[in-house]
Amino acid sequence: MESVAIFEVIPGDPASPVILHVPHASRRTGAARAGILLDDASLEAELDRMTDAYTDRIAAEAGSGAWRFINLYSRLVVDPERFPDEREEMLAVGMGAVYTRTSLGEPLRADDPVAAETLLSGHFRPYAQAFSDLVDARLSVSDRVVIVDVHSYPSRPLPYELHGDGPRPAVCIGTDPFHTPPSLVAAAERAFGAIGLNTPFAGCYVPSKHHRQDRRVQAVMVELRRDTYMVEPAGPLTSGFATVTRALASFLTGNSVGGNEFGGDH
């Protein structure tokens, strides 16, 4: 695999406890393209469906004071938000840490443990370690960290979705019973207005080192329905981009998240 950066950490305000995580905005596959079974046209179509388009721009414009951790590779290389050593439901549809199936259920790559280990060692583990290190660094200067996972999702369900028959609100907020205090959900309601909780996607990202171990690490997932800010599946931005960006900025500067002076309520 090529020796290039797989993620980017963009520093924010030295006192900010907020980390904006952008894991699925990139379309880059790099050397991992060699293991993907799709032809070029089919791969582009799959990237259209599975990329959280423009979420890196939304995070950049909304979170001027927050720290940003950005995946520079497509989730079709590895999905950094899966835990590969656990039995999770996404494995049933071929979408563990290393995808073997597409969003339509078609073969994406061979189920090859050796090839998968190459991707895990080259991408997944360095990514996870760097994110854990950033959380620890933020905790060294603040009494908490707030991870805000920035995602988007299509207005119509894709076949791989396990809970695609549920409501698809303009903004879905994913929570964790250990890491998401009620104040974060209330802040999301104030900033975004009507939201859905854990539908059609649930949960939020916390590094395995801290997961269910450290209550100082708070987390929430923000899933923006794509038709609210762009032309689906991979078209240009619409006027809704400014609306969702302002709403996310309002959420991030609320006292329950970052606080106007990054103090927050604890």
Backbone hydrogen bonds in HBPLUS format (Angstrom, degrees):
<---DONOR---> <-ACCEPTOR-->    atom                        ^
c    i                          cat <-CA-CA->   ^        H-A-AA   ^      H-
h    n   atom  resd res      DA  || num        DHA   H-A  angle D-A-AA Bond
n    s   type  num  typ     dist DA aas  dist angle  dist       angle   num
A0004-VAL N   A0002-GLU O   3.11 MM   2  5.76 124.6  2.43 105.6  90.2     1
A0072-LEU N   A0006-ILE O   3.06 MM  66  5.24 164.8  2.09 125.4 127.5     2
A0008-GLU N   A0070-ILE O   2.85 MM  62  5.15 147.3  1.96 143.3 153.6     3
A0070-ILE N   A0008-GLU O   2.86 MM  62  5.15 170.2  1.87 155.0 158.2     4
A0010-ILE N   A0068-ARG O   2.79 MM  58  5.01 163.1  1.82 148.3 154.1     5
A0068-ARG N   A0010-ILE O   2.98 MM  58  5.01 164.0  2.01 143.5 148.6     6
A0013-ASP N   A0065-GLY O   2.78 MM  52  4.94 163.0  1.80 128.2 133.3     7
A0016-SER N   A0013-ASP O   2.95 MM   3  5.20 158.4  1.99 114.4 121.5     8
A0146-VAL N   A0017-PRO O   2.86 MM 129  5.84 164.5  1.88 138.3 140.5     9
A0067-TRP N   A0018-VAL O   2.96 MM  49  6.14 166.5  1.98 159.8 155.5    10
A0019-ILE N   A0146-VAL O   2.91 MM 127  6.16 162.0  1.95 148.3 150.7    11
A0148-VAL N   A0019-ILE O   2.85 MM 129  6.15 168.0  1.87 158.4 161.4    12
A0020-LEU N   A0067-TRP O   2.67 MM  47  6.05 168.2  1.68 165.2 164.2    13
A0069-PHE N   A0020-LEU O   2.85 MM  49  6.17 164.1  1.87 166.4 167.3    14
A0021-HIS N   A0148-VAL O   2.90 MM 127  6.01 165.8  1.92 141.3 145.8    15
A0150-VAL N   A0021-HIS O   2.86 MM 129  5.96 178.7  1.86 168.8 168.7    16
A0022-VAL N   A0069-PHE O   2.92 MM  47  6.23 168.6  1.94 161.8 162.9    17
A0071-ASN N   A0022-VAL O   2.98 MM  49  6.25 171.5  1.99 154.3 154.5    18
A0052-ASP N   A0024-HIS O   2.73 MM  28  5.30 163.3  1.76 148.2 148.1    19
A0074-SER N   A0028-ARG O   2.71 MM  46  5.12 169.8  1.72 152.8 149.4    20
A0032-ALA N   A0029-THR O   3.16 MM   3  5.55 131.7  2.41 143.7 138.8    21
A0033-ARG N   A0030-GLY O   3.09 MM   3  5.87 166.9  2.11 119.9 124.1    22
A0034-ALA N   A0031-ALA O   3.19 MM   3  6.07 161.0  2.23 122.1 124.9    23
A0035-GLY N   A0032-ALA O   3.09 MM   3  5.69 150.4  2.18 116.1 123.0    24
A0036-ILE N   A0033-ARG O   3.08 MM   3  5.26 161.8  2.12 110.4 116.2    25
A0037-LEU N   A0108-LEU O   2.70 MM  71  5.42 169.4  1.71 154.0 157.7    26
A0043-LEU N   A0039-ASP O   2.87 MM   4  6.06 154.8  1.93 158.0 166.1    27
A0044-GLU N   A0040-ASP O   2.97 MM   4  6.20 160.8  2.01 149.3 154.0    28
A0045-ALA N   A0041-ALA O   3.07 MM   4  6.31 154.7  2.14 144.0 150.8    29
A0046-GLU N   A0042-SER O   2.95 MM   4  6.19 150.6  2.04 142.5 150.5    30
A0047-LEU N   A0043-LEU O   2.85 MM   4  6.12 157.6  1.90 153.5 159.8    31
A0048-ASP N   A0044-GLU O   2.91 MM   4  6.16 148.5  2.01 142.9 151.8    32
A0049-ARG N   A0045-ALA O   3.11 MM   4  6.42 150.6  2.20 141.5 148.3    33
A0050-MET N   A0046-GLU O   2.92 MM   4  6.08 156.5  1.97 152.9 159.3    34
A0051-THR N   A0047-LEU O   2.96 MM   4  5.47 144.4  2.08 145.7 147.9    35
A0055-THR N   A0052-ASP O   3.21 MM   3  5.97 162.3  2.24 138.7 139.6    36
A0057-ARG N   A0054-TYR O   3.04 MM   3  5.15 120.5  2.40  98.3 112.9    37
A0058-ILE N   A0054-TYR O   2.94 MM   4  6.27 158.3  1.98 154.8 161.4    38
A0059-ALA N   A0055-THR O   2.99 MM   4  6.06 162.3  2.03 140.7 145.2    39
A0060-ALA N   A0056-ASP O   3.00 MM   4  6.13 153.4  2.07 138.7 146.3    40
A0061-GLU N   A0057-ARG O   2.98 MM   4  6.14 161.0  2.02 151.8 155.6    41
A0062-ALA N   A0058-ILE O   2.94 MM   4  5.95 143.7  2.07 145.9 155.9    42
A0063-GLY N   A0059-ALA O   2.91 MM   4  5.56 153.7  1.98 144.2 149.7    43
A0066-ALA N   A0063-GLY O   3.18 MM   3  5.11 135.3  2.39  97.8 110.2    44
A0077-VAL N   A0074-SER O   3.03 MM   3  5.67 166.4  2.05 115.7 120.1    45
A0079-ASP N   A0097-ALA O   2.77 MM  18  4.90 160.0  1.80 142.7 149.6    46
A0082-ARG N   A0079-ASP O   3.23 MM   3  5.95 166.1  2.25 126.2 126.1    47
A0086-GLU N   A0083-PHE O   3.15 MM   3  5.73 158.0  2.20 125.6 125.5    48
A0091-LEU N   A0088-GLU O   3.07 MM   3  5.85 154.7  2.14 120.5 127.2    49
A0092-ALA N   A0089-GLU O   3.03 MM   3  5.58 148.0  2.14 112.4 120.8    50
A0093-VAL N   A0090-MET O   3.12 MM   3  5.52 151.2  2.21 107.8 115.6    51
A0095-MET N   A0090-MET O   2.94 MM   5  5.13 158.4  1.99 146.8 143.7    52
A0094-GLY N   A0091-LEU O   3.10 MM   3  4.97 163.6  2.13 107.4 108.0    53
A0100-THR N   A0094-GLY O   2.82 MM   6  4.98 160.4  1.85 138.9 145.5    54
A0101-ARG N   A0094-GLY O   3.25 MM   7  4.89 148.3  2.35 136.4 129.4    55
A0108-LEU N   A0100-THR O   2.83 MM   8  4.98 173.1  1.84 125.1 123.5    56
A0102-THR N   A0106-GLU O   2.73 MM   4  5.21 151.4  1.81 149.2 159.0    57
A0105-GLY N   A0102-THR O   2.98 MM   3  5.07 161.3  2.02 106.3 112.0    58
A0160-TYR N   A0103-SER O   3.05 MM  57  5.01 128.5  2.33 149.8 150.5    59
A0112-ASP N   A0110-ALA O   2.92 MM   2  5.44 125.1  2.23 108.1  91.9    60
A0116-ALA N   A0112-ASP O   2.88 MM   4  6.07 160.1  1.92 158.8 165.6    61
A0117-GLU N   A0113-PRO O   2.93 MM   4  6.03 151.4  2.01 140.0 147.0    62
A0118-THR N   A0114-VAL O   3.14 MM   4  6.48 147.8  2.25 143.9 152.1    63
A0119-LEU N   A0115-ALA O   3.24 MM   4  6.62 152.8  2.32 146.2 152.2    64
A0120-LEU N   A0116-ALA O   2.89 MM   4  6.19 156.0  1.95 150.8 158.5    65
A0121-SER N   A0117-GLU O   2.84 MM   4  5.94 165.4  1.86 152.1 155.5    66
A0122-GLY N   A0118-THR O   2.95 MM   4  5.89 145.9  2.07 137.2 147.0    67
A0123-HIS N   A0119-LEU O   2.84 MM   4  5.56 146.1  1.95 140.5 147.6    68
A0124-PHE N   A0119-LEU O   3.36 MM   5  6.80 154.5  2.43 138.7 145.2    69
A0125-ARG N   A0120-LEU O   2.85 MM   5  5.95 173.5  1.85 167.9 166.2    70
A0127-TYR N   A0123-HIS O   3.13 MM   4  6.09 157.2  2.18 150.9 157.8    71
A0128-ALA N   A0124-PHE O   2.92 MM   4  6.16 166.1  1.94 156.7 160.4    72
A0129-GLN N   A0125-ARG O   2.91 MM   4  6.04 161.8  1.95 153.5 158.4    73
A0130-ALA N   A0126-PRO O   2.99 MM   4  6.10 160.1  2.03 144.5 149.9    74
A0131-PHE N   A0127-TYR O   2.98 MM   4  6.23 154.1  2.04 150.6 157.9    75
A0132-SER N   A0128-ALA O   2.97 MM   4  6.18 162.4  2.01 148.5 153.3    76
A0133-ASP N   A0129-GLN O   2.88 MM   4  6.11 155.7  1.94 147.9 155.1    77
A0134-LEU N   A0130-ALA O   2.97 MM   4  6.21 150.7  2.06 142.5 149.8    78
A0135-VAL N   A0131-PHE O   2.97 MM   4  6.30 160.6  2.01 153.0 157.8    79
A0136-ASP N   A0132-SER O   2.95 MM   4  6.23 163.8  1.98 152.4 156.6    80
A0137-ALA N   A0133-ASP O   2.89 MM   4  6.10 152.8  1.97 145.4 153.2    81
A0138-ARG N   A0134-LEU O   2.94 MM   4  6.19 155.9  2.00 151.2 157.0    82
A0139-LEU N   A0135-VAL O   2.92 MM   4  6.17 155.5  1.98 150.5 157.7    83
A0140-SER N   A0136-ASP O   3.04 MM   4  6.24 131.4  2.29 137.9 150.1    84
A0140-SER N   A0137-ALA O   3.25 MM   3  5.16 133.0  2.49  90.6 103.0    85
A0141-VAL N   A0138-ARG O   3.11 MM   3  5.53 155.5  2.17 108.3 115.6    86
A0142-SER N   A0138-ARG O   2.99 MM   4  6.05 119.0  2.37 142.0 159.0    87
A0145-VAL N   A0216-ARG O   2.93 MM  71  6.29 156.3  1.99 153.7 153.9    88
A0218-GLN N   A0145-VAL O   2.76 MM  73  5.94 167.2  1.77 172.9 168.9    89
A0147-ILE N   A0218-GLN O   2.81 MM  71  6.18 167.2  1.83 149.7 148.7    90
A0220-VAL N   A0147-ILE O   2.97 MM  73  6.43 145.4  2.09 163.4 174.2    91
A0149-ASP N   A0220-VAL O   2.92 MM  71  6.25 163.9  1.95 156.4 159.8    92
A0222-VAL N   A0149-ASP O   2.76 MM  73  5.89 177.4  1.76 169.5 168.6    93
A0151-HIS N   A0222-VAL O   2.89 MM  71  6.01 168.8  1.90 168.6 165.0    94
A0224-LEU N   A0151-HIS O   3.07 MM  73  6.27 165.7  2.09 125.4 127.3    95
A0153-TYR N   A0224-LEU O   3.03 MM  71  6.28 145.5  2.15 138.8 140.9    96
A0226-ARG N   A0153-TYR O   2.86 MM  73  5.67 168.2  1.87 155.3 157.4    97
A0161-GLU N   A0158-LEU O   3.05 MM   3  5.75 157.9  2.10 124.8 130.8    98
A0166-GLY N   A0163-HIS O   3.42 MM   3  6.12 166.5  2.44 119.7 120.9    99
A0225-ARG N   A0170-ALA O   2.97 MM  55  5.08 177.8  1.97 144.3 143.7   100
A0196-GLY N   A0171-VAL O   2.93 MM  25  6.34 154.4  2.00 154.7 162.0   101
A0172-CYS N   A0223-GLU O   2.85 MM  51  4.88 164.9  1.87 147.9 151.7   102
A0223-GLU N   A0172-CYS O   2.81 MM  51  4.88 168.1  1.82 161.3 161.3   103
A0173-ILE N   A0196-GLY O   2.75 MM  23  6.06 167.5  1.76 171.6 175.2   104
A0198-ASN N   A0173-ILE O   2.87 MM  25  5.84 162.6  1.90 135.9 141.8   105
A0174-GLY N   A0221-MET O   2.88 MM  47  4.54 153.6  1.95 124.2 132.5   106
A0221-MET N   A0174-GLY O   2.90 MM  47  4.54 163.3  1.92 138.3 139.5   107
A0180-THR N   A0176-ASP O   2.92 MM   4  5.25 146.5  2.03 154.5 152.6   108
A0219-ALA N   A0179-HIS O   2.90 MM  40  5.49 148.2  2.00 128.1 132.5   109
A0184-LEU N   A0181-PRO O   3.04 MM   3  5.74 144.5  2.17 120.1 127.8   110
A0186-ALA N   A0182-PRO O   2.95 MM   4  6.22 163.7  1.97 157.1 161.9   111
A0187-ALA N   A0183-SER O   2.96 MM   4  6.07 148.9  2.06 137.7 146.0   112
A0188-ALA N   A0184-LEU O   3.01 MM   4  6.27 149.1  2.11 141.3 149.1   113
A0189-GLU N   A0185-VAL O   3.01 MM   4  6.34 154.3  2.07 149.8 156.6   114
A0190-ARG N   A0186-ALA O   3.03 MM   4  6.32 153.0  2.10 145.9 152.9   115
A0191-ALA N   A0187-ALA O   3.02 MM   4  6.21 154.2  2.08 145.6 152.5   116
A0192-PHE N   A0188-ALA O   2.83 MM   4  5.79 170.5  1.84 156.1 159.0   117
A0193-GLY N   A0189-GLU O   2.95 MM   4  4.97 139.4  2.12 125.9 134.0   118
A0210-HIS N   A0207-PRO O   2.93 MM   3  5.56 136.1  2.13 117.0 127.6   119
A0211-HIS N   A0207-PRO O   2.87 MM   4  5.84 132.6  2.10 149.1 162.3   120
A0213-GLN N   A0210-HIS O   2.95 MM   3  5.07 161.8  1.98 129.7 125.7   121
A0214-ASP N   A0210-HIS O   3.28 MM   4  5.42 152.8  2.36 149.8 142.5   122
A0217-VAL N   A0214-ASP O   3.14 MM   3  5.81 162.7  2.17 114.6 119.9   123
A0228-THR N   A0225-ARG O   3.00 MM   3  5.83 163.2  2.03 125.5 130.9   124
A0229-TYR N   A0226-ARG O   3.09 MM   3  5.79 166.6  2.11 121.1 124.8   125
A0230-MET N   A0226-ARG O   3.01 MM   4  5.86 138.8  2.18 161.8 174.3   126
A0238-THR N   A0229-TYR O   2.96 MM   9  5.30 163.1  1.99 125.4 124.2   127
A0231-VAL N   A0236-PRO O   2.88 MM   5  5.62 151.8  1.96 158.5 167.8   128
A0235-GLY N   A0231-VAL O   2.69 MM   4  4.61 144.5  1.82 162.7 162.9   129
A0241-PHE N   A0238-THR O   3.07 MM   3  5.86 169.5  2.08 121.9 125.1   130
A0244-VAL N   A0240-GLY O   3.00 MM   4  6.31 166.0  2.02 163.2 163.8   131
A0245-THR N   A0241-PHE O   2.99 MM   4  6.07 155.7  2.05 148.3 155.8   132
A0246-ARG N   A0242-ALA O   2.98 MM   4  6.08 160.5  2.02 144.8 149.6   133
A0247-ALA N   A0243-THR O   3.05 MM   4  6.26 158.5  2.09 146.2 152.4   134
A0248-LEU N   A0244-VAL O   2.94 MM   4  6.13 160.3  1.98 147.2 151.9   135
A0249-ALA N   A0245-THR O   2.93 MM   4  6.13 159.5  1.98 148.4 154.5   136
A0250-SER N   A0246-ARG O   2.89 MM   4  6.11 154.1  1.96 148.1 155.1   137
A0251-PHE N   A0247-ALA O   2.97 MM   4  6.24 154.3  2.03 146.1 153.2   138
A0252-LEU N   A0248-LEU O   2.92 MM   4  6.19 160.1  1.96 153.0 157.8   139
A0253-THR N   A0249-ALA O   3.10 MM   4  6.28 142.8  2.24 145.4 154.1   140
A0254-GLY N   A0251-PHE O   3.30 MM   3  5.39 157.7  2.36 102.2 108.8   141
A0258-GLY N   A0252-LEU O   3.12 MM   6  5.62 130.7  2.38 129.8 142.9   142
A0257-VAL N   A0254-GLY O   3.04 MM   3  5.49 155.5  2.10 113.5 121.1   143
A0259-GLY N   A0254-GLY O   2.69 MM   5  4.96 147.0  1.80 136.2 131.4   144
A0265-ASP N   A0255-ASN O   2.92 MM  10  6.05 120.6  2.28 139.6 144.3   145
A0262-PHE N   A0259-GLY O   2.88 MM   3  4.39 163.9  1.90 104.1 105.9   146
